[in-house]
Amino acid sequence: MESQICKQRKREAKINVKKSIKEGFKQIEKQENQQQDLFQIEMNSRKENKQLRTELDSLKFSKSSVEDIMRLADVIQEENQRLKQELDNLRKDLMNQKIEKTHLKQQMEILQVQFQNQQQKQIQPIQRVDKLENSNNLESENKRLKDENDRLKILLNISQASRPQPFM
């Protein structure tokens, strides 16, 4: 029994040692992660410091550069005002052109109607001439048919007269 208790204690001791080792590794890993985080924070700080130094250097303007910027701003403002005026003039011109375009469209429509009316007037005499020609053709055809009819009547009368009459 004592040997079993000893074995049991040895097992528990081994288990406790293994747990301690695992916890030690976890703590080491945790410390390594913390060191990496600190290193990353330090690198980011250095980058940020460098950016801030660069920004500070760029913000150190001399008095003359500020005056140059003010003069340039005045020139740009004058140019902007001139461009606004030019834009207003272009808008007015555009409106005038739209009005003129509308007026021209109306004139074109009126001219189209006049042209169509003129064409219709020119077509009517042509149609009358066609009607006259057709009328003349009909009259000559009618006269020819009458002559043919008269000739056939004469032939019919001649043929009836030359035929012997039946006795009554």
Order of alpha helices (4+ residues) and beta strands (2+ residues): alpha-alpha
